[in-house]
Amino acid sequence: MSVELHLPDLPDVPLSLGPPMRSAQERRRAPWHYRLRESLSSYLPILLMFLLALATWWLAKNSPKAGAPASAALERTEPDYTMTGFALERFDAAGRLKLRVEGAEIRHFPATDRIEIQDVQIRAIAADGRVTLAHARKALSNGDGSEVQLTGGAEVSSEDAQGAPLVMRSEFLHAFFTTERVRSHLPVQVLQGRNDIRAAGMDYQHAAQKLELTGPTRVALRPRMAKAAVR
């Protein structure tokens, strides 16, 4: 058994997905607020794209730079190694000893390649074989030991250009072993042979055979001991 239903014919109605398009004349006749809203809806995608690009640029500019972790700033002030009761030696290309450094404790700071040494003892050997000795309660040196700042009972001893003993003492001595130079801005005592020199500061350059004293200076000259006559 089948049933058939007959519906009355409906008039053709055009399919529409939105409000009908208005002509330019109709848009001009529309109220101003409607025209404003219509204009904003037309430019809204462009405005959103601009805002998105602006936000992307801001994030890229203010993002943290790739690199060392944040804790690296704290690590810069910490030594990367520490040794106690140590002795370090350096040799030239021919295998000859040129520098020996020993002390109670040594600490190396990688950020500045600086070395701190407690109760330091230094033995430096020049190319001509002349030996320079130095000691102090504390030393601050560069990585290769060619430049050392000695503080606290500092003393550097060697020979002058004439081969006479030369001793320099101060609470601060800045020694350059490569250029064979010692200087200080604090009061110093210089023992040169039998002479005793006191000054407010000094600059000794072995290569130039020059000892420059600064500030008030006191010199005690002692004549050399006469040789006993041989009978």
TANOR-V810835 format. One record per residue. N is the residue number from 0. RES is the residue in one small letter. BURIAL is I if it has 24 or more other ideal C-beta (glycine too) atoms within 12 Angstrom, else O. Layout:
# TANOR-V810835
N|RES|BURIAL, N|RES|BURIAL
This chain:
# TANOR-V810835
0|m|O, 1|s|O, 2|v|O, 3|e|O, 4|l|O, 5|h|O, 6|l|O, 7|p|O, 8|d|O, 9|l|O, 10|p|O, 11|d|O, 12|v|O, 13|p|O, 14|l|O, 15|s|O, 16|l|O, 17|g|O, 18|p|O, 19|p|O, 20|m|O, 21|r|O, 22|s|O, 23|a|O, 24|q|O, 25|e|O, 26|r|O, 27|r|O, 28|r|O, 29|a|O, 30|p|O, 31|w|O, 32|h|O, 33|y|O, 34|r|O, 35|l|O, 36|r|O, 37|e|O, 38|s|O, 39|l|O, 40|s|O, 41|s|O, 42|y|O, 43|l|O, 44|p|O, 45|i|O, 46|l|O, 47|l|O, 48|m|O, 49|f|O, 50|l|O, 51|l|O, 52|a|O, 53|l|O, 54|a|O, 55|t|O, 56|w|O, 57|w|O, 58|l|O, 59|a|O, 60|k|O, 61|n|O, 62|s|O, 63|p|O, 64|k|O, 65|a|O, 66|g|O, 67|a|O, 68|p|O, 69|a|O, 70|s|O, 71|a|O, 72|a|O, 73|l|O, 74|e|O, 75|r|O, 76|t|O, 77|e|O, 78|p|O, 79|d|O, 80|y|O, 81|t|O, 82|m|O, 83|t|O, 84|g|O, 85|f|O, 86|a|O, 87|l|I, 88|e|O, 89|r|I, 90|f|O, 91|d|O, 92|a|O, 93|a|O, 94|g|O, 95|r|O, 96|l|O, 97|k|I, 98|l|I, 99|r|I, 100|v|I, 101|e|I, 102|g|I, 103|a|O, 104|e|O, 105|i|I, 106|r|I, 107|h|I, 108|f|O, 109|p|O, 110|a|O, 111|t|O, 112|d|O, 113|r|I, 114|i|I, 115|e|I, 116|i|I, 117|q|I, 118|d|I, 119|v|I, 120|q|I, 121|i|I, 122|r|I, 123|a|I, 124|i|O, 125|a|O, 126|a|O, 127|d|O, 128|g|O, 129|r|O, 130|v|I, 131|t|I, 132|l|I, 133|a|I, 134|h|I, 135|a|I, 136|r|O, 137|k|I, 138|a|I, 139|l|I, 140|s|I, 141|n|I, 142|g|O, 143|d|O, 144|g|I, 145|s|O, 146|e|I, 147|v|I, 148|q|I, 149|l|I, 150|t|I, 151|g|O, 152|g|O, 153|a|I, 154|e|I, 155|v|I, 156|s|I, 157|s|I, 158|e|I, 159|d|I, 160|a|O, 161|q|O, 162|g|O, 163|a|O, 164|p|O, 165|l|I, 166|v|I, 167|m|I, 168|r|I, 169|s|I, 170|e|O, 171|f|I, 172|l|I, 173|h|I, 174|a|I, 175|f|I, 176|f|I, 177|t|O, 178|t|O, 179|e|I, 180|r|I, 181|v|I, 182|r|I, 183|s|I, 184|h|O, 185|l|I, 186|p|I, 187|v|I, 188|q|I, 189|v|I, 190|l|I, 191|q|I, 192|g|O, 193|r|O, 194|n|O, 195|d|O, 196|i|I, 197|r|I, 198|a|I, 199|a|O, 200|g|I, 201|m|I, 202|d|I, 203|y|I, 204|q|O, 205|h|I, 206|a|O, 207|a|O, 208|q|O, 209|k|O, 210|l|I, 211|e|O, 212|l|I, 213|t|O, 214|g|O, 215|p|O, 216|t|O, 217|r|O, 218|v|O, 219|a|O, 220|l|O, 221|r|O, 222|p|O, 223|r|O, 224|m|O, 225|a|O, 226|k|O, 227|a|O, 228|a|O, 229|v|O, 230|r|O
